[in-house]
Amino acid sequence: MRNIIGSPVEGEDFFDRPKIVANLLRELRDNQANILLVAPRRVGKTSLILRICEEWKKDPHKKAVFLNIEGCGDELAFAEKLINELMETGFNPDLINRAKRIIENVRKMIGLKSIKYEGLNVDLGDASEDDLRTLGKVLESIFRKIEEGTDNVLIALDESPELLLTLKKSDEIAGPKRVVSFLHWLRDMRQTYRYKIRWVFLGSIGLDNFVSNHHIHYLINDFQLFSLDAFTPKEADDFLKKLCTSSNPLITLNKSKRTEIIRRVGWPLAYHLHLVFHELLNSKPLSVTAAFDSLLKPENLAYFDTWRERIDAQFSEPDAAACKEILIQACQDPDGCDRGQFLAVLMTKPSADVEIVDERLSSLLIILERDGYLIRKDSRYAFRSFLLRDYWKRIHDL
């Protein structure tokens, strides 16, 4: 198992969590559930789903496609990516090629400004078949053919909230409508073609958080939630032992050093353990304290910047500012803060209405808990990851 930092891992580089893999496959296979994978960022969601796809495809009558749609700028790019991935599985080449030709024509028409692009409802005009008049119908024809066939298809969508945020920001009025339309269409496809197609949604911004924040949770209420958390202490210990046995150069971490690493990380995310191990490889002599100190040097803070950047991407400007104020307060004390302390800070803003601020604080605290920033202990909210707490305090003090 190589010490790969930041990128999803597959094959021998994946640290197996057999019970989780077996449970998720059972839900998909036996219970015919569509899964919304609920987990904080950096837990290893993408790597887990890549393993699920590998296991799924071991059955000759099962196909799996994995789509990272973060870079898709619109619904047409999503359609292109889905069709290209299905083509890689060998699914119905004639139908796939016909769909690709139609989408290529749409791209040309959009480039010539000869049609008004309306997402999945765009009128294809010269499509040769009456049931392929819109982009949505093109994709639906593919799902219909899957449903009529003998193979079961697993479709895993990674970073779907990123696409939804892009659609929302495309236009002040039309953007939110496109989000609702796209989610409606996906829901219709899941419910109409439900016997041979299984869906898994995941992402670094939780889809559950996105729809709750925009009051459209009803569009994903058909999903079954599946939670993924950080390693248990035993898993974290086994993880570190496995890294040691495959590292180059070979290093040795005795039980006390492994325990110290897990204690100082505070919340054993695979990503954070990879980071610490990387610093240990460069530590001469080997020192756990030196490894942690190195991670918090200015040149290494970029390892954690996505935690801050995701707040700006996920929230409106006022809510993002409020989240940062909450986290700045929480990082000052290892035991965190109580709710009243957060409320007092947010109430210092001009024209703050206590009822409105109090209600919004409740929503933000729920999201910050779901995303893994904070954990509630009795009446206090503290950073879940000690390493992330130290990072947040460091950038605040710079």
C-alpha positions in Angstrom: 0.0 0.0 0.0 1.7 3.2 -1.2 1.5 6.4 0.8 -0.6 8.3 -1.8 -1.7 11.8 -0.6 -4.9 13.4 -1.8 -5.8 11.3 -4.8 -8.3 8.4 -4.7 -6.7 5.0 -4.4 -7.5 1.7 -6.1 -6.3 -1.9 -6.0 -3.5 -2.7 -3.6 -3.4 0.9 -2.5 -6.9 0.7 -1.0 -7.0 0.0 2.7 -9.8 -2.5 2.9 -12.7 -2.1 5.3 -14.4 -5.4 4.5 -17.5 -4.9 6.7 -18.3 -1.5 5.2 -17.7 -2.8 1.6 -20.0 -5.9 2.3 -22.7 -3.8 3.9 -22.8 -1.3 1.0 -22.8 -4.0 -1.6 -25.7 -5.8 0.2 -27.8 -2.6 0.2 -27.2 -2.1 -3.5 -27.6 -5.7 -4.6 -30.1 -7.3 -2.2 -32.2 -4.3 -1.1 -32.0 -2.6 -4.5 -31.3 0.7 -2.8 -30.0 3.9 -4.3 -27.4 5.2 -1.9 -26.5 8.7 -0.8 -23.1 8.3 0.9 -23.1 10.6 3.8 -19.6 11.4 5.1 -17.3 14.3 5.9 -14.6 15.2 3.4 -11.3 13.4 3.3 -12.8 10.2 4.8 -12.1 8.2 1.6 -15.6 8.2 0.0 -14.3 8.2 -3.6 -11.8 5.4 -2.9 -14.5 3.3 -1.2 -16.9 3.7 -4.2 -14.1 2.8 -6.7 -13.7 -0.4 -4.7 -17.4 -1.0 -4.8 -17.4 -0.6 -8.5 -14.6 -3.1 -8.8 -16.5 -5.6 -6.7 -19.7 -5.0 -8.6 -18.1 -5.8 -11.9 -16.9 -9.2 -10.8 -20.3 -10.5 -11.8 -20.4 -10.8 -15.6 -24.0 -9.5 -15.6 -23.1 -6.3 -13.8 -21.6 -3.1 -15.2 -20.4 0.0 -13.3 -19.6 3.5 -14.3 -17.9 6.1 -12.1 -18.3 9.8 -13.0 -16.6 12.7 -11.3 -18.8 15.5 -12.6 -17.0 18.4 -10.7 -15.7 19.8 -13.9 -19.0 19.6 -15.8 -20.1 23.1 -16.6 -23.7 22.2 -17.6 -26.1 19.4 -18.1 -24.8 18.7 -21.6 -21.3 18.1 -20.2 -22.9 15.7 -17.7 -24.7 13.9 -20.5 -21.5 13.6 -22.6 -19.6 12.2 -19.6 -22.3 9.7 -18.8 -22.5 8.5 -22.4 -18.7 8.2 -22.7 -18.5 6.1 -19.6 -21.3 3.8 -20.7 -19.5 3.4 -24.0 -16.4 2.2 -22.1 -18.5 -0.7 -20.6 -19.4 -1.9 -24.1 -23.1 -1.0 -23.6 -25.2 -1.0 -26.8 -22.7 0.7 -29.2 -25.4 1.7 -31.8 -27.5 3.5 -29.2 -24.5 5.2 -27.6 -23.1 6.3 -31.0 -26.5 7.7 -32.0 -26.7 9.6 -28.7 -23.2 10.9 -29.1 -24.0 12.3 -32.6 -27.1 14.1 -31.3 -25.1 15.7 -28.5 -22.4 16.7 -30.8 -25.0 18.4 -33.0 -26.3 20.2 -29.9 -22.8 21.5 -29.1 -22.5 22.9 -32.6 -25.9 24.6 -32.5 -25.1 26.1 -29.1 -21.8 27.4 -30.5 -23.6 29.0 -33.4 -26.1 30.6 -31.0 -28.9 29.2 -33.1 -30.8 27.7 -30.2 -31.6 28.7 -26.6 -29.9 26.2 -24.3 -32.3 25.1 -21.5 -30.5 22.3 -19.9 -32.0 18.8 -20.2 -35.1 20.4 -21.7 -33.2 21.8 -24.7 -35.2 21.0 -27.9 -33.0 19.0 -30.3 -35.2 20.0 -33.3 -33.9 17.8 -36.0 -33.6 14.6 -33.9 -34.7 11.7 -36.2 -37.0 10.1 -33.7 -40.0 11.7 -32.0 -39.0 10.3 -28.6 -35.5 11.9 -28.8 -36.7 15.6 -28.9 -34.8 16.7 -25.8 -31.5 16.0 -24.3 -33.3 14.4 -21.3 -35.1 12.0 -23.7 -31.8 11.0 -25.3 -30.5 9.9 -21.9 -33.8 8.3 -21.0 -33.7 6.2 -24.1 -30.4 4.7 -22.8 -31.9 4.0 -19.4 -34.9 2.4 -21.0 -32.6 0.1 -23.0 -30.7 -0.9 -19.8 -34.0 -1.7 -18.1 -35.0 -4.0 -20.9 -31.6 -5.8 -20.9 -30.1 -8.5 -18.7 -27.3 -6.5 -17.1 -27.5 -4.5 -13.9 -25.7 -1.1 -14.1 -24.3 0.8 -11.1 -23.9 4.6 -11.7 -21.7 6.4 -9.2 -21.8 10.2 -9.3 -19.0 12.0 -7.5 -19.1 15.7 -6.8 -22.7 16.2 -8.0 -23.1 19.3 -5.6 -20.3 21.0 -7.5 -22.3 20.7 -10.7 -25.4 22.0 -8.9 -23.5 25.0 -7.6 -22.3 25.7 -11.1 -25.8 25.6 -12.5 -27.2 27.7 -9.7 -24.5 30.4 -10.3 -25.1 30.4 -14.1 -28.0 32.9 -13.8 -29.5 34.7 -10.8 -33.1 33.7 -11.9 -32.7 30.7 -14.2 -29.9 29.1 -12.3 -31.9 27.9 -9.3 -34.6 26.6 -11.7 -32.0 24.6 -13.6 -30.9 23.0 -10.3 -34.5 21.9 -9.4 -35.1 20.7 -13.0 -31.9 18.6 -13.1 -32.6 17.1 -9.7 -36.2 16.4 -10.7 -35.1 14.6 -13.8 -32.6 12.5 -11.9 -35.3 11.6 -9.4 -37.7 10.6 -12.2 -35.0 8.4 -13.8 -34.3 6.7 -10.5 -37.9 5.9 -9.9 -38.9 5.0 -13.5 -35.9 2.7 -14.2 -35.4 1.2 -10.8 -34.9 -2.6 -11.5 -31.7 -2.7 -13.4 -30.0 0.6 -12.4 -28.6 1.5 -9.1 -27.3 4.9 -8.2 -24.7 6.1 -5.6 -24.2 9.8 -5.0 -21.2 11.2 -3.1 -19.1 14.4 -3.0 -16.8 16.6 -0.9 -19.7 18.9 -0.4 -22.6 16.8 0.9 -25.6 16.6 -1.3 -27.7 16.4 1.8 -26.3 19.7 3.0 -26.8 21.3 -0.4 -30.5 20.4 -0.7 -31.2 21.2 2.9 -29.6 24.6 2.5 -31.7 25.3 -0.6 -34.9 23.8 0.9 -35.3 21.1 -1.8 -34.7 18.0 0.2 -37.8 16.3 -1.3 -35.8 15.8 -4.5 -33.5 13.2 -2.9 -35.9 11.7 -0.4 -35.8 8.4 -2.2 -32.2 7.8 -1.3 -31.1 5.4 1.4 -28.4 7.1 3.6 -25.2 5.2 4.1 -22.7 6.7 6.6 -18.9 6.5 6.4 -16.8 7.7 9.2 -13.0 8.0 9.9 -11.1 4.9 11.0 -11.6 3.4 14.4 -8.5 3.4 16.6 -7.8 -0.2 15.6 -8.2 0.5 11.9 -6.0 3.5 12.2 -3.3 1.4 13.9 -3.5 -1.3 11.2 -3.4 1.4 8.6 -0.1 2.8 10.0 1.4 -0.7 10.3 0.5 -1.4 6.7 2.1 1.8 5.5 5.3 0.9 7.5 5.6 -2.5 5.8 5.3 -1.1 2.3 7.2 2.2 2.7 10.3 3.1 0.8 12.5 3.8 2.7 11.3 1.3 5.2 10.5 2.9 8.6 9.4 1.4 11.9 6.7 2.8 14.1 6.4 1.0 17.4 3.0 0.8 19.3 3.7 3.9 21.4 4.5 6.0 18.3 1.4 4.8 16.4 -0.7 5.6 19.5 0.8 9.0 19.7 0.1 9.8 16.1 -3.6 8.7 16.4 -4.0 10.7 19.6 -2.5 13.9 18.1 -4.5 13.5 14.9 -7.6 13.3 17.1 -9.8 12.1 14.3 -8.1 9.5 12.2 -8.9 10.4 8.6 -6.9 8.4 6.0 -5.8 11.6 4.4 -4.4 13.1 7.6 -2.6 9.8 8.5 -1.0 9.8 5.0 0.2 13.4 5.6 1.8 12.6 9.0 3.4 9.5 7.5 4.8 11.5 4.6 6.4 13.9 7.1 7.8 11.0 9.1 9.6 9.7 6.0 11.3 13.1 5.8 12.1 13.3 9.5 15.7 12.6 10.5 15.8 11.3 13.2 12.2 10.0 13.1 10.1 12.2 15.3 6.3 12.3 15.6 6.5 15.8 17.1 8.7 17.1 14.3 6.3 15.6 11.7 3.3 17.4 13.2 5.3 20.7 13.5 6.3 20.4 9.9 2.7 20.0 8.7 1.8 23.4 10.3 4.7 25.3 8.6 3.4 28.0 6.3 4.6 26.1 3.2 2.5 23.0 4.1 -0.8 24.7 5.1 -2.1 24.2 1.6 -2.7 20.6 2.6 -5.7 21.8 4.6 -6.8 24.8 2.6 -9.7 22.9 1.0 -11.5 22.8 4.3 -11.5 26.7 4.3 -12.2 27.0 0.5 -15.2 24.6 0.6 -16.9 27.0 3.0 -16.7 29.8 0.5 -17.9 27.5 -2.3 -20.8 26.0 -0.3 -22.3 29.0 1.4 -23.5 32.5 0.6 -21.0 35.2 1.5 -22.7 36.1 4.8 -23.1 32.5 5.9 -19.5 31.7 4.9 -18.3 34.6 7.1 -20.5 33.3 10.0 -19.0 29.8 9.6 -15.5 31.2 9.8 -16.3 33.2 12.9 -17.7 30.0 14.5 -14.6 28.1 13.6 -12.2 30.9 14.8 -13.9 30.8 18.2 -13.9 27.0 18.4 -10.2 26.6 17.6 -9.2 28.8 20.6 -10.0 26.1 23.1 -9.4 22.3 22.8 -12.8 21.9 24.5 -14.5 24.2 22.0 -17.3 26.7 22.8 -20.9 26.5 23.9 -23.6 27.8 21.6 -24.0 31.0 23.6 -20.5 32.0 22.8 -21.0 31.6 19.1 -24.3 33.5 19.2 -22.6 36.4 21.1 -19.9 36.7 18.4 -22.5 36.7 15.6 -24.7 39.2 17.3 -21.9 41.8 17.2 -22.6 42.4 13.5 -24.6 45.6 12.8 -28.4 45.3 12.7 -28.2 41.7 13.8 -31.7 40.3 14.7 -31.3 37.8 17.6 -34.1 35.4 16.4 -32.8 35.3 12.8 -29.2 34.9 13.9 -30.2 32.2 16.4 -32.1 30.2 13.8 -29.3 30.5 11.2 -26.7 29.5 13.8 -28.6 26.2 14.4 -28.5 25.4 10.7 -24.8 26.3 10.3 -23.8 24.2 13.3 -25.7 21.2 11.9 -23.8 21.5 8.6 -20.4 22.0 10.3 -21.1 18.8 12.3 -22.1 16.9 9.2 -19.1 18.0 7.2 -16.7 17.0 10.0 -15.5 20.4 11.2 -17.1 20.2 14.6 -18.4 17.6 17.1 -20.9 18.3 19.8 -19.9 17.1 23.3 -22.6 17.8 25.8 -23.3 21.5 25.4 -20.0 22.4 23.6 -18.9 22.3 20.0 -15.2 21.4 19.5 -13.1 20.7 16.4 -13.4 17.0 15.5 -9.9 16.9 14.1 -7.1 18.2 16.4 -4.9 18.6 13.3 -7.5 20.7 11.6 -8.0 22.8 14.8 -4.3 23.5 14.9 -4.4 24.5 11.2 -7.4 26.9 11.8 -5.7 28.5 14.7 -2.5 28.9 12.8 -4.1 30.7 9.8 -6.0 32.9 12.2 -2.9 33.9 14.0 -0.8 34.5 10.9 
